[in-house]
Amino acid sequence: QMCIRDRKIERILNVPKKKWELRSEIYYGMNILDKPDDFGVMVMWGSATSSTEQRESRNRLCEWYETLKPVVQELASDDPQQFGDIFLYLCRGSEKLCYKRFKAVDILKLEPEAQIVYFRPDKSVCELRDDQAGIYKVRLALAQQDEWTLRKPASWERPIRKPKLANTVLRCNLFIGRDLLASDADGTSDPQVRINFYGVEAVSTIKKSTLNPVWYETISLKVQIENILECPPVVVSLWDEDPTGKEFMGSFLADVNSFSNNPNLVAKPKWYDVLQTGGSKVGCLLMSFDLFNPNIQPYKISIEPPVKKYYVSMKVLGLRGVQSLGVLPIKRPFVKFDVGTVVTTRDKSELGKNKMFELQPADFGPNPNFRQIINFEAHLPVESDFCPSLTCYVYDYVFMGISQPQVGVFSIDLGKFIDKTRNWVVPVSYTHLTLPTIYSVQISVVAVSLKKKK
């Protein structure tokens, strides 16, 4: 019995092993950390590693353009499904900051195309946000060493060089934002949009104290790209700008292949979800992008949508389920409607200082009734996608009004009400008048349930 067992062990130990060789090319990484430093990329497969040189980053861009020393492993199995995973690490000195994980079976090609990959921060080493981990262009290939020797793929024999980049203009059209995350103590934010593309960054203006900002701005960046099909995405991040500093709110990626190339036509915008670290949604931005030759002189185009004058009538009935943020129960909640978040500059001059409508309830407790009507006129976009949301704040009236803490915020999307007026026809008897046509929008605020702010 001992002889039979020993022969089995001997057969297992004498299984012939084959050498597998991993080759890799590292081109560049963008959107890497906020502060410049020296970084390198390391390839790890099992215990074997290979690294680039440490190079300095500038404007969150680090360029290597290196072919790494092949990584070789002796494996008994011929099944790549059983191979260990391959890791790419962003390193600062010997410290591993971020990583990307690959399955061996996914890179079984001798001459694959370079790919854009997204790294993830290693939370066990450092506290980095997802948007600081970076976006990289790499090329990986795995095959048996005998196959590399036999076929000698030409693309791996020639040295990698930085390509010639063509000057291009990236035009970003920033329209509006909706339902952004409240970052300040007063339940609002001071949002600013930052756009980063291959080491070039630009910012929008700051909109003070709002969760539904209106920009209508065009931001142009002079960039250099190799090929549109191989371009990394545009990184758009949202920040809360305060006198004491800035706070990251969220970000998203915009695919360059979907951009328009007509400089004399504003591309149709789309809604982009702004995602926080971890994937939770913290609002959305309406934006469009154009990518065109800088030698073309575009016409001056306004991105502000056509508007009509609307008469808005709001029947405010009540609030339901208002919760206290402190120990004391809800006493007498009241609502402020910030009309200034939806009206145009011309409308603001007509309203004067009366941009905030305040309603006091008829009842006490967490379920008060109002039974009041708010009326105002405003020039609003005809297309519902461009229509801003009305921001409303809920406060509590405690200690005879000495303390009025804010207990919640909610928004009313006016766009869905404007859609109802699209097919309305002005009566014939009034068509002879020279007065401007006014469309009426009626809104009922019923049973708005508010929970504690996070």
C-alpha positions as CSV (number, residue, x, y, z in Angstrom):
1,Q,0.0,0.0,0.0
2,M,2.8,2.4,0.8
3,C,4.5,1.7,-2.6
4,I,1.2,2.4,-4.4
5,R,0.7,5.7,-2.6
6,D,4.3,6.8,-3.2
7,R,4.0,6.1,-6.9
8,K,0.8,8.2,-7.0
9,I,2.6,11.1,-5.3
10,E,5.6,10.7,-7.6
11,R,3.3,10.9,-10.7
12,I,1.7,14.1,-9.4
13,L,5.1,15.7,-8.6
14,N,6.5,14.7,-12.0
15,V,3.7,16.3,-14.1
16,P,5.5,18.2,-16.9
17,K,5.3,21.9,-16.5
18,K,5.0,24.5,-19.3
19,K,6.3,28.0,-19.4
20,W,3.8,30.8,-19.9
21,E,4.9,34.3,-20.8
22,L,3.0,37.5,-20.1
23,R,3.9,40.6,-22.1
24,S,2.7,44.1,-21.4
25,E,2.9,47.6,-22.7
26,I,2.0,50.6,-20.5
27,Y,1.1,53.8,-22.4
28,Y,-0.3,56.5,-20.0
29,G,-2.5,57.1,-17.1
30,M,-4.8,60.2,-16.7
31,N,-6.9,61.5,-13.8
32,I,-4.3,60.2,-11.3
33,L,-4.5,61.7,-7.8
34,D,-4.8,65.5,-7.3
35,K,-1.2,66.3,-6.4
36,P,1.8,65.7,-8.8
37,D,4.2,63.0,-7.8
38,D,6.4,60.2,-9.3
39,F,4.4,57.1,-10.3
40,G,5.0,53.8,-12.0
41,V,3.0,50.8,-13.0
42,M,3.8,47.2,-11.9
43,V,2.6,44.0,-13.4
44,M,2.2,41.1,-11.0
45,W,1.4,37.5,-11.8
46,G,1.8,35.2,-8.8
47,S,5.2,36.1,-7.3
48,A,6.7,37.4,-10.5
49,T,6.6,41.1,-11.2
50,S,7.8,43.7,-13.8
51,S,7.6,47.5,-13.5
52,T,7.9,50.7,-15.5
53,E,10.2,53.5,-14.4
54,Q,8.8,56.1,-12.0
55,R,7.8,59.2,-13.9
56,E,6.4,62.5,-12.8
57,S,2.7,63.3,-13.3
58,R,1.6,66.7,-14.6
59,N,-2.0,67.9,-14.5
60,R,-3.0,64.4,-13.3
61,L,-1.4,62.9,-16.4
62,C,1.5,60.5,-16.4
63,E,3.1,59.1,-19.6
64,W,5.3,56.0,-19.7
65,Y,5.2,54.4,-23.2
66,E,7.2,51.4,-22.1
67,T,7.3,47.7,-23.0
68,L,7.9,45.8,-19.7
69,K,10.1,42.8,-19.2
70,P,8.1,39.6,-19.8
71,V,6.8,37.8,-16.8
72,V,7.3,34.0,-16.9
73,Q,5.5,31.3,-14.9
74,E,6.0,27.5,-15.0
75,L,2.5,25.9,-14.7
76,A,1.4,22.3,-14.7
77,S,-2.1,23.0,-16.0
78,D,-3.0,23.7,-19.6
79,D,-6.3,25.3,-18.6
80,P,-6.1,29.1,-18.3
81,Q,-9.3,29.0,-16.2
82,Q,-7.1,27.6,-13.4
83,F,-4.4,30.2,-13.7
84,G,-4.0,32.9,-11.1
85,D,-5.2,36.4,-11.8
86,I,-3.0,39.1,-13.2
87,F,-2.8,42.5,-11.4
88,L,-1.7,45.9,-12.6
89,Y,-0.7,48.3,-9.8
90,L,-0.2,52.1,-9.7
91,C,2.8,52.5,-7.5
92,R,4.3,55.5,-5.7
93,G,7.7,54.3,-4.8
94,S,7.1,50.9,-3.3
95,E,3.6,51.8,-2.2
96,K,0.7,50.2,-4.2
97,L,-2.1,52.7,-4.5
98,C,-4.6,51.4,-7.1
99,Y,-5.0,48.2,-9.1
100,K,-6.7,46.5,-12.0
101,R,-7.4,42.8,-12.0
102,F,-7.4,40.6,-15.1
103,K,-8.4,37.0,-15.7
104,A,-5.8,35.0,-17.6
105,V,-8.3,33.7,-20.0
106,D,-9.3,37.2,-21.1
107,I,-5.8,38.1,-22.5
108,L,-5.0,34.9,-24.4
109,K,-4.0,36.8,-27.6
110,L,-0.6,37.3,-29.1
111,E,-1.4,40.6,-30.8
112,P,-4.3,42.3,-29.0
113,E,-5.4,45.9,-29.3
114,A,-4.5,48.4,-26.6
115,Q,-7.4,49.0,-24.2
116,I,-8.6,51.7,-21.9
117,V,-9.0,50.3,-18.3
118,Y,-10.1,51.8,-15.0
119,F,-8.2,51.3,-11.8
120,R,-9.7,51.0,-8.4
121,P,-8.1,52.4,-5.2
122,D,-6.7,49.9,-2.7
123,K,-8.6,50.9,0.4
124,S,-6.3,48.8,2.6
125,V,-3.4,51.0,1.7
126,C,-4.7,54.5,1.3
127,E,-8.0,56.5,1.3
128,L,-8.4,57.5,-2.3
129,R,-11.7,58.3,-4.1
130,D,-12.6,56.2,-7.1
131,D,-12.1,59.2,-9.4
132,Q,-8.4,59.5,-8.2
133,A,-7.5,55.9,-9.2
134,G,-7.0,56.9,-12.8
135,I,-7.8,55.8,-16.4
136,Y,-5.0,53.9,-18.2
137,K,-4.1,52.7,-21.7
138,V,-2.4,49.3,-21.6
139,R,-1.8,46.2,-23.7
140,L,-1.5,42.7,-22.3
141,A,-0.9,39.4,-24.0
142,L,-0.5,35.8,-22.6
143,A,0.7,32.7,-24.4
144,Q,3.0,29.8,-24.0
145,Q,6.7,30.7,-24.3
146,D,7.2,28.3,-27.2
147,E,4.4,30.0,-29.1
148,W,6.1,33.4,-28.6
149,T,9.4,32.0,-29.9
150,L,7.7,30.3,-32.9
151,R,5.4,33.0,-34.1
152,K,7.4,36.1,-33.1
153,P,4.6,38.7,-33.5
154,A,5.9,41.8,-35.1
155,S,4.0,44.3,-32.9
156,W,6.0,43.2,-29.9
157,E,9.4,43.3,-31.6
158,R,9.4,47.1,-32.4
159,P,9.9,49.6,-29.5
160,I,6.8,51.5,-28.4
161,R,6.9,55.3,-29.1
162,K,4.7,58.2,-28.1
163,P,2.6,58.9,-31.2
164,K,2.1,62.3,-32.8
165,L,-0.9,64.0,-31.4
166,A,-3.3,66.2,-33.3
167,N,-4.6,69.5,-32.0
168,T,-8.4,69.3,-31.3
169,V,-11.0,71.5,-29.6
170,L,-13.3,69.8,-27.0
171,R,-16.4,71.9,-26.5
172,C,-18.5,71.1,-23.5
173,N,-22.0,72.5,-23.3
174,L,-23.2,72.7,-19.7
175,F,-26.9,73.3,-19.3
176,I,-28.5,72.6,-15.9
177,G,-28.3,70.2,-12.9
178,R,-31.0,68.5,-11.0
179,D,-31.4,67.1,-7.4
180,L,-27.8,67.6,-6.4
181,L,-26.4,66.4,-3.1
182,A,-26.8,68.9,-0.2
183,S,-23.2,69.5,1.0
184,D,-23.7,72.6,3.2
185,A,-25.3,73.1,6.6
186,D,-28.2,75.1,5.1
187,G,-29.3,72.2,2.9
188,T,-27.8,73.6,-0.3
189,S,-24.5,73.4,-2.2
190,D,-22.3,75.7,-4.2
191,P,-21.7,73.5,-7.2
192,Q,-18.9,73.8,-9.7
193,V,-18.2,71.5,-12.6
194,R,-14.7,70.4,-13.5
195,I,-13.8,68.8,-16.8
196,N,-10.6,66.8,-17.3
197,F,-9.3,65.3,-20.5
198,Y,-5.8,64.0,-21.1
199,G,-4.1,66.4,-18.8
200,V,-6.2,69.5,-19.6
201,E,-8.6,70.8,-17.1
202,A,-11.3,73.5,-17.1
203,V,-13.9,74.6,-14.7
204,S,-17.4,76.2,-14.8
205,T,-18.6,79.2,-12.8
206,I,-19.8,78.5,-9.2
207,K,-23.6,78.6,-8.6
208,K,-24.3,79.7,-5.0
209,S,-26.7,78.0,-2.6
210,T,-28.7,75.7,-5.0
211,L,-29.4,72.1,-5.6
212,N,-30.8,72.7,-9.1
213,P,-28.2,75.0,-10.8
214,V,-28.7,76.7,-14.1
215,W,-25.5,77.4,-16.1
216,Y,-26.0,77.5,-19.9
217,E,-22.3,77.8,-20.3
218,T,-19.9,76.6,-23.0
219,I,-16.4,75.5,-21.9
220,S,-13.8,74.9,-24.6
221,L,-10.5,73.0,-24.1
222,K,-7.6,72.8,-26.5
223,V,-6.5,69.2,-26.3
224,Q,-4.3,66.8,-28.2
225,I,-5.5,63.3,-29.2
226,E,-4.1,60.4,-31.2
227,N,-7.3,58.8,-32.6
228,I,-10.9,59.3,-31.6
229,L,-11.5,55.6,-31.5
230,E,-8.7,55.1,-29.0
231,C,-9.4,58.2,-26.9
232,P,-9.9,57.9,-23.1
233,P,-13.3,59.3,-21.8
234,V,-13.8,62.8,-20.6
235,V,-14.0,62.9,-16.8
236,V,-16.6,65.3,-15.4
237,S,-16.6,65.9,-11.7
238,L,-18.8,68.0,-9.5
239,W,-17.5,69.9,-6.5
240,D,-19.0,72.0,-3.7
241,E,-16.9,75.2,-3.6
242,D,-16.8,77.0,-0.2
243,P,-14.5,79.7,1.2
244,T,-13.0,77.2,3.5
245,G,-12.2,74.7,0.7
246,K,-13.7,72.3,-1.8
247,E,-15.6,69.1,-1.3
248,F,-16.0,66.3,-3.9
249,M,-19.6,65.5,-4.7
250,G,-19.5,63.0,-7.5
251,S,-18.3,62.4,-11.1
252,F,-19.1,60.6,-14.4
253,L,-17.4,59.6,-17.6
254,A,-18.4,60.7,-21.1
255,D,-17.5,58.5,-24.1
256,V,-15.7,60.5,-26.8
257,N,-17.1,58.3,-29.6
258,S,-20.6,59.7,-29.0
259,F,-19.5,63.3,-29.4
260,S,-20.6,65.5,-32.3
261,N,-18.0,66.9,-34.8
262,N,-20.0,69.8,-36.1
263,P,-18.7,73.1,-34.6
264,N,-21.7,75.1,-35.9
265,L,-24.4,73.0,-34.3
266,V,-25.1,72.5,-30.7
267,A,-25.2,68.7,-30.0
268,K,-28.3,67.3,-28.5
269,P,-27.7,67.1,-24.7
270,K,-28.4,64.1,-22.5
271,W,-28.7,63.5,-18.8
272,Y,-25.6,62.1,-17.1
273,D,-25.9,60.6,-13.6
274,V,-23.4,62.0,-11.2
275,L,-22.1,59.1,-9.0
276,Q,-20.5,59.3,-5.7
277,T,-17.6,57.0,-4.6
278,G,-19.4,53.7,-4.1
279,G,-21.8,54.2,-7.0
280,S,-24.7,56.0,-5.2
281,K,-26.4,58.7,-7.4
282,V,-26.1,62.3,-6.1
283,G,-27.8,64.2,-8.9
284,C,-27.6,64.6,-12.7
285,L,-26.2,67.1,-15.2
286,L,-27.6,68.0,-18.6
287,M,-24.6,68.2,-21.0
288,S,-23.5,67.8,-24.6
289,F,-20.0,67.6,-26.2
290,D,-18.4,68.5,-29.5
291,L,-14.9,67.5,-30.8
292,F,-13.7,69.3,-33.9
293,N,-10.7,70.7,-35.8
294,P,-9.3,73.9,-34.3
295,N,-8.7,75.4,-37.8
296,I,-12.5,75.6,-38.2
297,Q,-13.9,78.9,-36.9
298,P,-17.3,78.1,-35.4
299,Y,-20.1,80.5,-35.4
300,K,-21.1,82.1,-32.1
301,I,-24.0,79.9,-31.0
302,S,-26.1,80.4,-27.9
303,I,-27.0,77.2,-26.0
304,E,-29.9,78.8,-24.2
305,P,-33.1,77.1,-25.3
306,P,-36.2,79.0,-26.6
307,V,-38.5,80.1,-23.8
308,K,-42.1,81.1,-23.3
309,K,-43.8,83.1,-20.6
310,Y,-45.8,80.8,-18.2
311,Y,-48.2,81.6,-15.5
312,V,-47.5,79.2,-12.6
313,S,-50.2,78.5,-10.1
314,M,-49.3,76.2,-7.2
315,K,-51.9,74.8,-4.8
316,V,-50.0,73.8,-1.7
317,L,-52.1,71.4,0.3
318,G,-49.8,70.1,3.0
319,L,-46.8,68.1,4.2
320,R,-46.8,64.5,5.5
321,G,-44.3,62.6,7.7
322,V,-41.9,65.5,8.5
323,Q,-39.2,64.2,10.9
324,S,-37.2,66.1,13.4
325,L,-33.4,66.2,13.2
326,G,-33.0,66.6,16.9
327,V,-34.4,65.4,20.2
328,L,-37.5,67.7,20.2
329,P,-40.5,66.6,18.1
330,I,-41.7,68.6,15.1
331,K,-43.6,71.7,16.2
332,R,-44.8,73.8,13.3
333,P,-43.0,73.2,10.0
334,F,-43.2,75.8,7.2
335,V,-42.1,75.9,3.6
336,K,-40.1,78.3,1.5
337,F,-40.3,78.1,-2.3
338,D,-37.2,79.5,-4.0
339,V,-38.6,80.9,-7.2
340,G,-35.2,82.4,-8.0
341,T,-34.0,78.9,-9.0
342,V,-36.3,78.8,-12.0
343,V,-36.8,82.3,-13.3
344,T,-34.5,84.1,-15.8
345,T,-32.5,87.3,-15.2
346,R,-35.3,89.3,-16.7
347,D,-37.9,87.7,-14.5
348,K,-35.7,88.4,-11.4
349,S,-35.7,92.1,-12.1
350,E,-39.5,92.0,-12.4
351,L,-39.8,90.0,-9.1
352,G,-37.4,92.3,-7.3
353,K,-36.5,90.9,-3.9
354,N,-39.6,88.7,-3.7
355,K,-37.9,85.5,-5.0
356,M,-38.7,83.4,-1.9
357,F,-42.4,82.5,-1.1
358,E,-42.9,81.5,2.5
359,L,-46.0,79.6,3.6
360,Q,-47.1,79.1,7.2
361,P,-49.2,76.1,8.1
362,A,-52.7,76.1,9.6
363,D,-51.8,73.1,11.8
364,F,-49.1,71.9,14.2
365,G,-47.2,68.6,14.1
366,P,-45.5,66.5,11.4
367,N,-48.5,66.5,9.1
368,P,-49.6,70.1,8.6
369,N,-52.0,71.4,6.1
370,F,-51.5,74.7,4.2
371,R,-54.4,75.1,1.7
372,Q,-52.7,78.1,0.1
373,I,-52.0,79.2,-3.5
374,I,-48.8,80.6,-4.9
375,N,-48.9,82.5,-8.3
376,F,-46.0,83.8,-10.3
377,E,-44.9,84.4,-13.9
378,A,-41.7,83.1,-15.4
379,H,-40.0,82.6,-18.8
380,L,-39.4,78.8,-19.0
381,P,-37.9,76.6,-21.7
382,V,-40.4,75.1,-24.2
383,E,-38.5,71.7,-24.0
384,S,-39.1,70.0,-20.7
385,D,-35.5,68.6,-20.6
386,F,-34.1,72.2,-20.3
387,C,-36.6,73.2,-17.6
388,P,-35.1,73.8,-14.2
389,S,-36.6,72.4,-11.0
390,L,-38.1,74.5,-8.3
391,T,-36.2,74.1,-5.0
392,C,-38.3,74.0,-1.8
393,Y,-37.0,74.2,1.8
394,V,-38.8,73.0,4.9
395,Y,-38.1,74.5,8.3
396,D,-39.5,74.1,11.8
397,Y,-40.7,76.9,14.0
398,V,-39.6,76.2,17.6
399,F,-39.1,78.2,20.8
400,M,-41.4,81.0,19.6
401,G,-39.4,81.4,16.4
402,I,-36.0,81.8,18.2
403,S,-34.8,78.7,16.4
404,Q,-35.8,77.8,12.9
405,P,-33.8,74.7,11.9
406,Q,-34.0,73.3,8.4
407,V,-35.5,69.8,8.4
408,G,-35.7,68.9,4.7
409,V,-35.4,69.9,1.0
410,F,-37.4,68.8,-2.0
411,S,-37.7,69.8,-5.7
412,I,-40.5,70.1,-8.1
413,D,-39.8,69.2,-11.7
414,L,-41.7,71.9,-13.7
415,G,-40.8,70.1,-17.0
416,K,-43.5,67.5,-16.7
417,F,-46.1,70.2,-16.2
418,I,-44.9,72.1,-19.2
419,D,-45.3,69.0,-21.4
420,K,-49.0,69.2,-20.7
421,T,-49.2,72.6,-22.3
422,R,-47.5,71.6,-25.5
423,N,-50.7,71.1,-27.5
424,W,-52.7,73.9,-26.0
425,V,-54.2,76.3,-28.6
426,V,-54.7,80.0,-27.9
427,P,-58.4,81.0,-28.3
428,V,-59.2,82.7,-31.6
429,S,-61.0,85.6,-29.8
430,Y,-57.7,86.6,-28.3
431,T,-55.4,86.3,-31.3
432,H,-55.9,89.9,-32.3
433,L,-54.3,91.2,-29.1
434,T,-50.7,92.4,-29.2
435,L,-50.0,91.2,-25.7
436,P,-47.7,88.2,-25.3
437,T,-49.2,84.8,-25.0
438,I,-49.1,83.4,-21.5
439,Y,-49.4,79.7,-20.9
440,S,-50.8,78.5,-17.5
441,V,-49.1,75.7,-15.5
442,Q,-51.0,74.4,-12.5
443,I,-49.2,72.4,-9.8
444,S,-50.6,70.8,-6.7
445,V,-48.2,70.0,-3.9
446,V,-49.8,67.2,-2.0
447,A,-48.5,65.0,0.8
448,V,-44.8,65.7,0.4
449,S,-43.1,63.2,2.7
450,L,-39.7,64.4,4.1
451,K,-37.2,62.2,5.9
452,K,-34.1,63.1,7.8
453,K,-31.2,64.5,5.7
454,K,-28.1,62.3,5.5
